[in-house]
């Protein structure tokens, strides 16, 4: 079953042309990488999938929603089915870990305090942070903060997780642990779409690979992606 289906989609940032003729078909439970240089359109493409950026033209469907004609009032329902992992964490700095997660649950309709508490404990255990619930964000390492961001993303058991450079601010080993965690979540049934510059991850944690290049999105193989990157580095 296709959860995301794009056909001849054009993406713009305000008046700036970003991508054209985008064709994607992503199935439930897939792990998908979006690669490409800075400014190639990876993040913009992700934003179209959760309604942050309009689809300019073409046919775009995400979880049954027509993204070319989606209404503003439909977007909260769509986003409840999508977990978003930001590179810069975006945790509430005046609240501890549990309070950050509780804030999201209350905002998405969890009115039962006991059920919220149980759900928070479960996701913290799932991301290996069950002993850190009382910590403030500034008391956590970068890797720990990213784990909390992932916990926040999976609170509502999303069908799709969109991760924008989740390892970008982390050291290689911590980044590897984060991708392993995302793969574990994918094995539980969620589709994961992740942008990355670290092509070594593609070999260790296999998935479908799309390269954003010259305003187009092209499906490629991990080994070809890494070879292309190496050749470009040699030229530069």
Secondary structure, DSSP 8 states (H G I E B T S, - for coil): -EEEEEEEEEEEETTEEEEEEEEEEEETT-EEEEE--TTSSHHHHHHHHTTSS-EEEEEEEETTEETTT--HHHHHHHHHTEEEE-TT----TTSBHHHHHHHHHHHTT---HHHHHHHHHHHHHHTT-TT-TT-BGGGS-HHHHHHHHHHHHTTT--SEEEEESTTTTS-HHHHHHHHHHHHHHHTTT-EEEEE-S-THHHHHS--EEEEEETTEEEEE-HHHHHHHHHHHHHH-
